[in-house]
Amino acid sequence: MNALAMLGGPRTVPPEMNGGPWPVVTEQDENAVLRVLRSGRLTAASADEAEVPALEDAWARQVGTENCTAVASGTAALQAALTALGIGPGDEVVLPALTMNATAHAVCRTGADPVFADIEPDTFTLSADRARDATTSRTGALLPVHLHGLPADMDGLSALARERGVPVVEDAAQSHGALHRGRATGALGEIGCFSLHPSKNLPACGEGGLITTDSADLHNALAEIRNFGERPPTGTRGYVALRSGSNFRMSPMMAAFARSQLERMPEYAESRQRSVTALLTRLAGLPGLRVPVVPEGRTHAWHIIRFRLVPEELDLPDVPTPALRAALHRVLRAEGVAVSRYQTAPLPAHPAFRAPGAGAERITEEFPVSCATVDGSLCLQRRHMGPDSGPTLSAYADAFEKVWSHMDLVRRMARSRPHEPGWQNAVEVR
Ligand SMILES: *Cc1c(COP(=O)(O)O)cnc(C)c1O
């Protein structure tokens, strides 16, 4: 048995094994950007600009909605979608306690109040029961997040939304191509919001976002909201702001690049599915490690892979999970596995969103699953995304198996650092 790399043994995953680049940029992508540069039509407001509408058409077809509106980022998509629905001061929007902070920022920018609800322990997505507890007479919308690329429990959440008479806004920033009962995320609620950040499953070569909806009214409102509240440019500009808006337009270079990427998105998704499934199949048997769950009727876009740790299964019932997580993090990184943390504290604990007087105890009580998740899990990001990630993920599986065969040492490390700081430290709350 080889010694652990941390103790001077051979490293399982050599440094050059990094899964390959993401995004993958081909000559076709480069030509798409050059085409825009040479056209002189450098903004979506340029006369005869056609790249942005072409991406919108292609994405609406891909998702299966009547309409698509391209905007400047995923965050802008969320803010514009909520605004189009008329969400504003006095309204509450229910969203999961575990997501990227952009989801909550978008709510706050409309003037509405974010109301957090806890997630499910196995899928890491918004719990329909907790969302139900969080609704009030002021609830204006439900905002589930298809976190990590897995569709949220849309059966439960859609039923709740119908019952309360409120729309569902999907944060699909991480779930391009993921299906729920055969329908794509982005087509499961009133309105869907995607990010084209280069790290995401459909990348632009900078910032970008897409909004999908079947509603012509919402689509028309979005066209104004993204364009200073003015009527979309046709012929002579009117300069009249008809409603509150902003400049949320997408750059044509982003649109051309993303449309070129979209042609290869299904191919990349398929190879990612293959290499991630092979990895998870090998890791599923390791005690104390829970691989991601994909409930029946859903598919996973594998934007992020989150492993949940179970200290009791490793004979560490007395060791807090942050200690086990920190020990495994160190040992796996030394072997060359790029494990990382995705999110270090639940959103209701972030200073930007924290209720006045909310201490660590109250946050733990209200959002136990989100707190336990950030403290007791490890993630893989980016290196599994590209079409050549198979060999890297196979070496990752070797490394996990090696580390598990040295579990005695990991146990000693975890026991020696029982006070490893948890999420409270990331946000400095007591
Ligand atoms: C990336 C992301 C966003 C924000 O998208 P940007 O394009 O970076 O503004 C919103 N929500 C989630 C869940 C995300 O992952």
The ligand as an SDF file (V2000), in Angstrom:
LIG
                    3D

 15 15  0  0  0  0  0  0  0  0999 V2000
  -23.8570   31.8280  -11.3580 C   0  0  0  0  0  0  0  0  0  0  0  0
  -25.1390   31.8790  -10.6210 C   0  0  0  0  0  0  0  0  0  0  0  0
  -25.9400   33.0340  -10.6160 C   0  0  0  0  0  0  0  0  0  0  0  0
  -25.4870   34.3350  -11.1940 C   0  0  0  0  0  0  0  0  0  0  0  0
  -25.1360   34.3010  -12.5230 O   0  0  0  0  0  0  0  0  0  0  0  0
  -24.1180   35.4120  -13.1030 P   0  0  0  0  0  0  0  0  0  0  0  0
  -24.1620   35.1850  -14.5620 O   0  0  0  0  0  0  0  0  0  0  0  0
  -22.7850   35.1050  -12.4970 O   0  0  0  0  0  0  0  0  0  0  0  0
  -24.6310   36.7500  -12.7030 O   0  0  0  0  0  0  0  0  0  0  0  0
  -27.1650   32.9740   -9.9790 C   0  0  0  0  0  0  0  0  0  0  0  0
  -27.5810   31.8640   -9.3590 N   0  0  0  0  0  0  0  0  0  0  0  0
  -26.8240   30.7430   -9.3140 C   0  0  0  0  0  0  0  0  0  0  0  0
  -27.3550   29.5430   -8.6210 C   0  0  0  0  0  0  0  0  0  0  0  0
  -25.5740   30.7250   -9.9310 C   0  0  0  0  0  0  0  0  0  0  0  0
  -24.8170   29.6280   -9.8650 O   0  0  0  0  0  0  0  0  0  0  0  0
  1  2  1  0
  2  3  1  0
  2 14  2  0
  3  4  1  0
  3 10  2  0
  4  5  1  0
  5  6  1  0
  6  7  2  0
  6  8  1  0
  6  9  1  0
 10 11  1  0
 11 12  2  0
 12 13  1  0
 12 14  1  0
 14 15  1  0
M  END
$$$$
